[in-house]
Amino acid sequence: MGSLDRDVSVVVAGSTAPVTVNLLDPSGNLIATGEALIAGLTVSGLDKPVSAPGIYKVQVVNVPGAFSTIEISIARTVQNQ
């Protein structure tokens, strides 16, 4: 995330069941947790404002099945100068 980034959105799709999505800040602190975005569907995710530039990490936990293939999409909202 850069200095002009204001928000991050994470979407995880392709799992056979909803998963837990965690967002960690550049220091490794958990700053957001998300689960199913719509009841009854398996797409999971989160939206979170960010306050500091740096490398944020996404953790996907509770992925069912050893051979599940998931897709992770990440979008940033950037402030215009």
C-alpha positions as CSV (number, residue, x, y, z in Angstrom):
1,M,0.0,0.0,0.0
2,G,1.3,3.4,-0.9
3,S,0.9,6.8,0.9
4,L,-2.2,7.7,-1.2
5,D,-4.0,4.4,-0.6
6,R,-7.1,4.8,1.6
7,D,-8.9,1.5,1.5
8,V,-8.3,-2.2,0.6
9,S,-10.9,-4.8,-0.4
10,V,-10.2,-8.5,-0.5
11,V,-12.4,-11.1,-2.1
12,V,-11.8,-14.9,-1.9
13,A,-13.7,-17.1,-4.3
14,G,-13.6,-20.7,-5.4
15,S,-13.8,-22.4,-2.0
16,T,-16.4,-25.1,-1.3
17,A,-17.5,-23.2,1.8
18,P,-17.0,-19.7,3.3
19,V,-13.5,-19.0,4.6
20,T,-12.1,-16.5,7.1
21,V,-10.0,-13.7,5.6
22,N,-7.6,-11.8,7.8
23,L,-5.7,-8.6,7.0
24,L,-2.4,-7.9,8.7
25,D,-0.8,-4.5,8.8
26,P,2.9,-3.9,7.9
27,S,3.8,-4.7,11.6
28,G,2.0,-8.1,11.4
29,N,-0.9,-7.0,13.6
30,L,-4.4,-8.3,12.7
31,I,-6.5,-5.3,11.7
32,A,-9.5,-6.8,10.0
33,T,-11.3,-10.1,9.7
34,G,-14.0,-11.1,7.1
35,E,-16.1,-14.1,6.3
36,A,-19.0,-14.8,3.9
37,L,-20.0,-11.7,2.0
38,I,-23.5,-12.9,1.3
39,A,-25.3,-15.5,3.4
40,G,-25.6,-18.8,1.6
41,L,-22.7,-18.2,-0.8
42,T,-19.1,-19.2,-0.5
43,V,-17.5,-15.9,-1.6
44,S,-15.7,-14.3,1.4
45,G,-13.9,-11.1,2.0
46,L,-13.4,-7.8,3.8
47,D,-13.1,-4.0,3.3
48,K,-10.8,-2.0,5.5
49,P,-9.5,1.6,5.6
50,V,-5.7,1.7,5.8
51,S,-3.7,4.4,7.5
52,A,0.0,3.6,6.8
53,P,1.9,2.7,3.7
54,G,3.7,-0.6,3.6
55,I,3.2,-4.3,2.8
56,Y,0.0,-5.7,4.1
57,K,-0.6,-9.5,4.3
58,V,-3.8,-11.5,3.6
59,Q,-4.4,-14.7,5.4
60,V,-7.0,-17.2,4.2
61,V,-7.9,-19.7,6.9
62,N,-10.4,-22.5,7.3
63,V,-10.0,-23.5,3.6
64,P,-11.9,-26.8,3.3
65,G,-10.3,-29.7,1.5
66,A,-6.6,-30.2,0.8
67,F,-7.0,-29.7,-2.9
68,S,-9.2,-26.6,-3.0
69,T,-8.3,-24.0,-5.6
70,I,-9.2,-20.4,-4.5
71,E,-8.8,-17.1,-6.2
72,I,-7.9,-13.9,-4.2
73,S,-8.7,-10.5,-5.6
74,I,-7.4,-7.3,-4.0
75,A,-8.5,-3.8,-4.8
76,R,-7.1,-0.5,-3.5
77,T,-8.9,2.8,-3.3
78,V,-6.4,5.6,-4.0
79,Q,-6.8,9.3,-3.2
80,N,-6.3,11.7,-6.1
81,Q,-3.6,14.3,-5.6
